[in-house]
Amino acid sequence: MKWLRAWSLRFAGLFSSGKRKEFSEELESHLQMHIDDNLRAGMTPEQARRDAMIKLGGMESVREAYSEQGTIPMVESLLQDVRFAIRQLTRNPGFTFTAILMLSLGMAASVSIFSFVDAALIKPLPYYQPNRLVDVTESVAAFPRANLSYPDYLDWKKMNQSFSSLDMFNGQGFMLTTPSGPELVRGARVSAGFFRTLGVAPILGRDFYTGEDEPKAPNSVILSYGGWQKRFGGRKDVIGQTITLSGLPTTIVGVLPQEFHFALRGDAEFWQSFHAAGNCDLRRSCHGLYGVARLKDGVTIESARANMEAIAKDLERQYPDSNRGQGASVLPLYEVIVGDVRPILLVLLAGAGLLLLIACVNVSSLLLVRLENRKREIAVRGALGASNRRLVRQFVTESCVLVLTGSVFGLGAAYLAMQVLLRLISKDMLFSMPYLRGLGMNLHVLGFAAATALLAACLFSIAPILRLPTAQIREGLAEGGRGSSGAFWRRFGSNLVVVELAIAMVLLVGAGLLGKSFYQLLHVEMNFEPDHLATIGVNSPPLRYAKPEQQVALGREVVSRVRNLPGVTSVGIGSILPVSGNGNTDWLRFVGKPFHGEHNEVNERDVSSDYFKTLETTLIAGRYFRDDEDASKPNVAIINQTLARQFFPGEDPIGKKIGDTDLSPKSIKEIVGVVADIRESSLDTDVLPTAYYPINQSPDNGFFIIVRTSQPEQLVLSSIVATIHQIDPEIGTMNESTMNQRINQSQTAYLHRSSAWLVGGFATMALLLGVIGLYGVIAYSVSQRTREIGVRMALGAQRSSVYQLILSEAGRLTVMGIIAGVLCSGFAATLMRKLLFGVRSWDLATMAAVIVVLGTAALFASFVPARRAASVNPVEALRSE
């Protein structure tokens, strides 16, 4: 090839369109000279041209060698490949549209779900060295992560050897006095070093001083950035301003950064310095705080937990009455914040990934089918001198163009899916998930999308490359090449279909289990009727309603006024709404029963006389409370069935008496009734023993009003709020909602519902793609076996035997996919068993239903090509071959 190198040097640098035309003309001239020499040597015209092409090394190769001398080879070659790839894809719009649609769907699902995974599980918390932060609480049998008491917190802070700092916080709603009237606002009380422990500094003003949380220190508050902008217009002169929170003058000392959030307190606007006051804060047996600590360098979570357990044991020995059975819990802070959503997100990401895998498998199948149809083109190009490397590069370019286009559409669809999913989350839930702020196409998400696109491009490139050995390509020019390649595709495509069907079955089983679990969750026995129930939180000014008599009078006035509203049939008051969660517990001792200092911990609820009637709860024994049972009457109590079974087995609890652990005279209460187990906790949590006390015997400034209506409950909420404000404009109301809304929008219901719907959507698309893949394989098999089927029918085969032949092939693939899917589904269901409620991971009914659905869909997908095969005209089939 010395002449080629000389030629290349001679024409180096000439790369304008005119020079390329001149070069092509000269190349044709040299080719014709070789042909003329061969003709004079006695060759036929065909042999002469073939021999001349071989001597030149291929026209395409010569042109490429020339072009690479006159330009940047990679850039020019890449541009040529891209232009050619686009032309090839636009010539086959059906294939191109289908492939891009499948890839876009897979990309949209996986990228949108990954964005939530990134925000919740990957993106670090907005604190200094967040991996050194831990959640520190007490632990008891009923509550592995229980509240701290303030005296215990002080002892833990002083005695521990594991933390460089230990601080605490608790939830606190405040009544903010504004020119337009009082407004309930979200807030928290924190110890003075809370923000220093987190490693967060105010952007305006200062942090709390050390000791600013002492009981005699003045009240001070730090604003969240959102609260600063919303309520004070972002004014810098807000520092030093005095506001009134819950009747107390409080000085604003700082403003937090915009990116700060603390999920355990949701969307708190006011962070007030903690001041121990009142009976609960100063009592060791009253628990209402949570701790957050920073580990010392070199200290592990395990060693810190052991240290705190030892301190808890020591305090138990010192204070056996209040600290009996009180352990310690030390957990990574990020685990506490995202613990409930982590398994759901991982399951959704796995489901989206499986859907993407099916989409990629289907696109690979389409590419292989397309390659089979391009055999002759490839063989001709190879015969004209195109090297395997050149052909490989072209197919890689086509795959990249396809993936790039699908990725662009997929990212657009993913962004829309993110916004839709975000809007489906209730406002209250978003308060507990502040890490979802700013969800979108950040660097992590784009990196994940790029990695996914790269893997897809590699997969799409490898599939055709495996079919490009020269010996096999050139069979495309021969008559018999079709049978061998067709047999290869049937084998390879069949394996891909088995994989698709197995993955589809895994997703279908997962969706079935989650859907059944969600159904069981919504139909769990609550022992009250949630329909036509409206609920509103009420908070009265603590200074104006400081005495118990004033609080009782206010509660009676609210009930009386609201009961007279049109459409209202019954009104009740409670300290905590049903389906809110276990907590606010009491320690009971039973008069006349042996006692060894144990803590019999039960839920405590204070309710009005018509509370159970309003809920329509069943009275098992005894009676309800009377409205006149206030502090002037003997103390009484109503218990639930669980408490009766656990502490009065085989006995009639009516008339029995309970009290505190000391059986102090003021604490003694007579049990006057037993009610069915109202679900006080979240829907997926066990019912705990619960004691109900008359709210008139233990009133408070804050309570919830529950109203049963004879008309749609949404219609009366505004009139109830207006009526309460007519009683006293200073009374604050909050969280106006129906009971059904509270249940359906609770975090438990939302997580189960969203996971069931999303995995169900993935499963539906996976089933559709799997059935399309099966249809494609069977249809291709029929097209390749047309001659065989024609011969069979010419020899007397009946249509039924042709149906049997095709359907048996489809049935074999379907059975293989189902068997593989059953095995994989069992493993997957075992991994997700913690997400299930009232359903076993090996649920035979769900598995059987999925097998029927998948088998039926596969049968319909196979019937069309089977019908086409049975309709083959033997004469036409043999003639076409």
Secondary structure, 3 states (H helix, E strand, C coil): CHHHHHHHHHCCCCCCHHHHHHHHHHHHHHHHHHHHHHHHCCCCHHHHHHHHHHHHCCHHHHHHHHHHHHCCHHHHHHHHHHHHHHHHHHHCHHHHHHHHHHHHHHHHHHHHHHHHHHHHHHCCCCCCCHHHEEEEEEECCCCCCECEEHHHHHHHHHHCCCEEEEEEEEEEEEEEEECCEEEEEEEEEECCCHHHHHCCCCCEECCCCCCCCCCCCCCEEEECHHHHHHHHCCCHHHCCCEEEECCEEEEEEEECCCCCCCHHHCCCCEEEECCCCHHHHCCCCCEEEEEEEEECCCCCHHHHHHHHHHHHHHHHHHCHHHHCCCEEEEEEHHHHHHCCCHHHHHHHHHHHHHHHHHHHHHHHHHHHHHHHHCHHHHHHHHHCCCCHHHHHHHHHHHHHHHHHHHHHHHHHHHHHHHHHHHHCCCHHHHHCCHHHCCCCCCHHHHHHHHHHHHHHHHHHHHHHHCCCCHHHHHHHHCCCHHHHHHHHHHHHHHHHHHHHHHHHHHHHHHHHHHHHHHHHHHCCCCCCCCCCEEEEEEECCCCCCCCHHHHHHHHHHHHHHHHCCCCEEEEEEECCCCCCCCCCEEEEEECCCCCCCCCEEEEEEEECCCHHHHHCCCEEEECCCCCCCCCCCCCEEEEEHHHHHHHCCCCCCCCCEEECCCCCHHHCEEEEEEECCCCCCCCCCCCCCEEEEECCCCCCCEEEEEEEECCCHHHHHHHHHHHHHHHCCCCEEEEEEEHHHHHHCCHHHHHHHHHHHHHHHHHHHHHHHHHHHHHHHHHHHHHHCHHHHHHHHHCCCCHHHHHHHHHHHHHHHHHHHHHHHHHHHHHHHHHCHHHCCCCCCCCHHHHHHHHHHHHHHHHHHHHHHHHHHHCCCHHHHHHHC
